[in-house]
Amino acid sequence: MPQFFLNKRLIMLLVSIIILVALIGFSLRDREELTWPEQFVKDTTGWVQSLVSRPAHYIAGFFENLEDLQDTYDENKKLKKHLDDMAQLEAKVYSLQKENKELKDILDKKGSLQDYKPMQATVIARSPDRIWHEKIIINKGKSDGVKKNMAVMTSRGLIGKIKSTTPFTSTVQLMSGSDPTNRISAALQSDKQIYGTIDGYDEQKKLLLLKGLPFDSKIKKGQNVVTSGLGGVFPPNVPIGKVQKVEPGELGLNQTAYIKPDADFYDIQHVMVLKRLMPSPPAAAIGEGGL
């Protein structure tokens, strides 16, 4: 009896193998239509694959998007840093170019000064906002030969005079300030020079006042105004500005010209202190203010 079941199992195994081989051979044939078991298996397999692949693709895409977002964030952060560095570099380049131009202009101006010796100095402090146009402090003082009432200018024109000194610094009284003693003898350049005095500053119009001009003098807009050198302290022919307009003076006995300064009183970084090569007259002879 056991031998019978053993032979029966062997026969069933052989028959199954034969059927399997036959099915494999049948399925490998070129056919236009599949059998219903094949269709069922393929449809079931495709549905399962679709059911599994969609969430898998969604999850994989989500993590890929997160990675791309992180890469974009890192790249954006690097670009912002580069932009910040570039902005700082541009600001530094602009500052260096501006300073270089000012120093070149000062060197060029030094070559044109004949009867006075220029001393280059740098602004180290300035008056607070509400008196911004009053005074500046420079890094040259008594030990450098700076004295009270010496003229001070930028590469573009006159800005004021030395008000006081210490061994290593000096205070400059700007022409745009309100000090009534800060008067400067000036001249209008023309065929025949016209003399007057820089006395006052119009803060609204940002113009200097050139007073005491003869009432019959013909003054034109755009005429150059320079120091006259007659005051005994300031050297002659230092640029001051250009005429913008002229108005009758008090009682109609003279004229007042409004002068646009050549120098920029708002932005002052580098200056020159002008020391006359010829002896100056005593301060008592020219008054405390100095011209």
VMD Tcl script that draws the C-alpha trace (Angstrom):
set ca {
  {0.00 0.00 0.00}
  {2.74 2.56 0.82}
  {4.49 1.65 -2.40}
  {1.33 2.43 -4.33}
  {1.06 5.97 -2.85}
  {4.74 6.58 -3.51}
  {4.38 5.64 -7.17}
  {1.23 7.75 -7.41}
  {3.04 10.83 -6.07}
  {5.88 10.32 -8.48}
  {3.50 10.00 -11.39}
  {1.66 13.20 -10.34}
  {4.98 15.10 -10.09}
  {6.02 13.97 -13.56}
  {2.64 14.89 -14.98}
  {2.83 18.35 -13.30}
  {6.27 18.97 -14.75}
  {5.07 17.97 -18.19}
  {2.04 20.27 -17.90}
  {4.25 23.14 -16.63}
  {6.68 22.73 -19.51}
  {3.77 22.58 -21.93}
  {2.28 25.77 -20.44}
  {5.63 27.53 -20.63}
  {6.03 26.53 -24.23}
  {2.47 27.58 -24.96}
  {2.93 30.97 -23.31}
  {6.15 31.65 -25.23}
  {4.43 31.32 -28.57}
  {3.53 34.39 -30.57}
  {-0.18 34.83 -30.03}
  {-2.61 37.62 -30.74}
  {-4.67 36.96 -27.61}
  {-3.81 35.73 -24.13}
  {-5.71 33.10 -22.27}
  {-8.00 34.24 -19.49}
  {-5.68 32.94 -16.73}
  {-2.81 34.95 -18.23}
  {-5.01 37.99 -18.55}
  {-6.16 37.60 -14.95}
  {-2.61 37.22 -13.65}
  {-1.32 40.18 -15.68}
  {-4.22 42.43 -14.72}
  {-3.88 41.51 -11.08}
  {-0.13 42.06 -11.16}
  {-0.52 45.42 -12.94}
  {-3.15 46.60 -10.46}
  {-0.96 45.63 -7.51}
  {2.06 47.33 -9.10}
  {0.02 50.45 -9.76}
  {-1.32 50.42 -6.21}
  {2.19 50.15 -4.79}
  {4.07 52.35 -7.27}
  {1.91 55.47 -6.98}
  {2.48 56.02 -3.24}
  {6.11 55.00 -3.69}
  {6.59 57.54 -6.49}
  {4.75 60.19 -4.47}
  {6.93 59.61 -1.40}
  {10.09 59.48 -3.50}
  {9.07 62.69 -5.30}
  {8.29 64.37 -1.98}
  {11.74 63.64 -0.62}
  {13.31 64.69 -3.92}
  {11.41 67.98 -3.72}
  {12.60 68.46 -0.15}
  {16.16 67.85 -1.26}
  {15.78 70.27 -4.19}
  {14.27 72.83 -1.83}
  {17.19 72.46 0.56}
  {19.65 72.80 -2.32}
  {17.81 75.91 -3.51}
  {17.87 77.38 0.00}
  {21.60 76.72 0.37}
  {22.31 78.16 -3.06}
  {20.15 81.22 -2.34}
  {21.99 81.73 0.94}
  {25.33 81.60 -0.85}
  {24.11 84.03 -3.52}
  {22.88 86.46 -0.85}
  {26.26 86.29 0.84}
  {27.95 86.97 -2.48}
  {25.62 89.94 -3.03}
  {26.41 91.29 0.44}
  {30.13 90.85 -0.19}
  {29.76 92.53 -3.58}
  {27.85 95.46 -2.05}
  {30.58 95.91 0.57}
  {33.23 95.65 -2.12}
  {31.47 98.21 -4.31}
  {31.15 100.58 -1.34}
  {34.83 100.14 -0.55}
  {35.83 100.65 -4.19}
  {33.67 103.78 -4.38}
  {35.24 105.13 -1.18}
  {38.76 104.38 -2.41}
  {38.08 105.92 -5.82}
  {36.62 109.03 -4.19}
  {39.55 109.34 -1.80}
  {42.02 108.72 -4.62}
  {40.41 111.45 -6.73}
  {40.46 113.91 -3.82}
  {44.13 113.21 -3.12}
  {44.99 113.55 -6.82}
  {43.12 116.84 -6.98}
  {44.99 118.03 -3.90}
  {48.32 117.09 -5.51}
  {47.33 118.93 -8.69}
  {46.27 121.95 -6.63}
  {49.57 121.92 -4.77}
  {51.37 122.36 -8.07}
  {49.41 125.54 -8.80}
  {49.98 127.25 -5.42}
  {52.87 129.67 -5.61}
  {53.01 132.09 -2.71}
  {51.86 129.77 0.02}
  {52.76 126.29 1.19}
  {49.91 123.76 1.38}
  {49.79 121.17 4.16}
  {47.57 118.14 3.61}
  {45.30 117.15 6.51}
  {42.40 114.79 7.17}
  {39.11 115.55 8.87}
  {38.76 113.52 12.08}
  {35.62 115.06 13.61}
  {32.76 117.43 12.87}
  {30.11 119.44 14.67}
  {26.82 117.67 15.54}
  {23.90 117.67 13.08}
  {22.27 120.96 14.04}
  {25.59 122.82 13.70}
  {26.97 120.58 10.96}
  {28.08 123.56 8.85}
  {29.96 125.29 11.66}
  {33.26 123.53 12.36}
  {35.48 120.55 11.57}
  {38.53 119.16 13.35}
  {41.63 118.08 11.41}
  {44.60 115.92 12.37}
  {47.26 118.67 12.16}
  {48.16 121.07 14.97}
  {50.80 123.31 16.45}
  {53.47 120.63 16.21}
  {52.92 120.62 12.43}
  {53.19 124.40 12.14}
  {49.47 125.15 12.00}
  {48.51 128.58 13.34}
  {45.32 130.47 14.01}
  {43.66 132.20 11.00}
  {45.45 130.08 8.38}
  {43.29 129.46 5.31}
  {41.88 125.97 4.79}
  {40.65 124.61 1.45}
  {39.75 121.40 -0.34}
  {40.90 120.51 -3.84}
  {37.93 122.50 -5.17}
  {38.06 125.70 -3.16}
  {38.27 127.60 0.12}
  {36.22 126.29 3.05}
  {37.35 128.40 6.04}
  {40.17 129.20 8.42}
  {41.88 127.81 11.49}
  {39.90 128.82 14.58}
  {42.07 127.24 17.27}
  {44.88 124.72 17.60}
  {46.22 122.09 19.96}
  {49.59 120.33 19.64}
  {48.12 117.65 17.36}
  {44.73 118.90 16.09}
  {43.10 122.07 14.82}
  {39.54 123.38 14.67}
  {38.45 124.86 11.35}
  {35.74 127.54 11.26}
  {33.81 126.89 8.05}
  {32.68 129.71 5.80}
  {29.20 128.22 6.00}
  {29.13 128.82 9.76}
  {27.41 131.66 11.56}
  {30.52 133.24 13.14}
  {30.25 137.00 12.36}
  {34.03 137.41 12.69}
  {34.68 134.92 9.88}
  {35.03 137.53 7.15}
  {37.22 137.05 4.09}
  {38.48 139.66 1.65}
  {37.48 138.49 -1.84}
  {37.68 139.67 -5.43}
  {35.57 139.17 -8.55}
  {37.81 138.16 -11.43}
  {37.30 140.35 -14.48}
  {39.22 142.87 -16.61}
  {39.17 145.09 -13.55}
  {38.93 143.22 -10.27}
  {36.03 144.12 -7.97}
  {36.64 143.76 -4.26}
  {34.24 142.84 -1.49}
  {33.98 140.79 1.68}
  {32.57 137.31 2.20}
  {30.31 137.99 5.16}
  {27.54 135.49 5.89}
  {25.96 132.34 4.51}
  {22.39 131.76 3.34}
  {21.54 128.32 4.76}
  {18.32 128.02 2.74}
  {19.95 128.75 -0.61}
  {23.37 127.36 0.46}
  {25.08 130.45 -0.95}
  {27.81 132.71 0.45}
  {27.21 136.47 0.67}
  {29.77 138.74 -0.95}
  {29.03 142.21 0.43}
  {30.39 145.71 -0.09}
  {30.59 145.59 -3.89}
  {30.48 149.04 -5.55}
  {26.92 149.95 -6.61}
  {28.01 150.86 -10.15}
  {29.97 147.66 -10.81}
  {28.66 145.44 -13.58}
  {28.61 141.93 -12.18}
  {27.61 138.93 -14.26}
  {26.36 135.50 -13.28}
  {29.11 132.90 -13.39}
  {31.99 135.25 -12.56}
  {34.72 133.63 -10.49}
  {35.29 134.77 -6.93}
  {38.71 134.29 -5.29}
  {40.51 135.52 -2.20}
  {42.05 138.93 -2.73}
  {45.03 138.47 -0.44}
  {44.50 142.02 0.84}
  {43.56 140.94 4.34}
  {47.11 139.93 5.14}
  {46.20 136.45 6.34}
  {44.70 134.57 3.41}
  {46.83 134.14 0.29}
  {45.46 135.57 -2.98}
  {43.65 133.76 -5.78}
  {42.30 130.85 -3.74}
  {39.03 129.78 -5.45}
  {35.86 130.55 -3.49}
  {32.96 130.17 -5.89}
  {30.89 131.66 -8.69}
  {28.30 134.43 -8.78}
  {24.69 133.23 -8.88}
  {22.83 136.53 -8.57}
  {23.30 140.12 -7.43}
  {21.03 142.30 -5.29}
  {21.27 145.94 -4.12}
  {22.84 146.33 -0.70}
  {21.66 148.38 2.23}
  {20.48 151.89 1.27}
  {21.46 151.16 -2.32}
  {25.04 152.28 -1.69}
  {26.57 148.95 -2.68}
  {25.70 145.49 -4.00}
  {25.57 142.02 -2.51}
  {26.40 138.99 -4.65}
  {25.24 135.48 -3.84}
  {28.11 133.06 -4.40}
  {27.80 129.33 -5.00}
  {30.85 127.78 -3.27}
  {33.24 125.70 -5.34}
  {33.86 123.47 -2.31}
  {31.30 121.08 -0.90}
  {30.78 122.10 2.73}
  {28.65 119.02 3.44}
  {31.14 116.31 2.45}
  {34.68 117.16 3.58}
  {37.28 114.44 4.02}
  {40.68 115.83 2.99}
  {41.80 119.44 3.23}
  {44.87 121.65 2.80}
  {46.05 124.21 5.34}
  {47.64 127.15 3.49}
  {50.70 128.78 5.01}
  {51.84 132.00 3.38}
  {55.49 132.09 2.41}
  {55.66 135.84 2.99}
  {55.35 137.27 6.52}
  {51.83 138.21 7.62}
  {51.06 141.58 9.21}
  {50.35 141.68 12.95}
  {46.91 140.51 14.02}
  {46.20 143.93 15.54}
  {46.55 145.49 12.11}
  {43.93 143.28 10.51}
  {41.53 142.77 13.38}
  {40.60 139.69 15.34}
  {38.52 138.16 12.56}
  {41.18 138.20 9.90}
  {40.60 138.60 6.20}
}
mol new
graphics top color blue
foreach p $ca { graphics top sphere $p radius 0.5 }
foreach p [lrange $ca 0 end-1] q [lrange $ca 1 end] { graphics top cylinder $p $q radius 0.2 }
display resetview
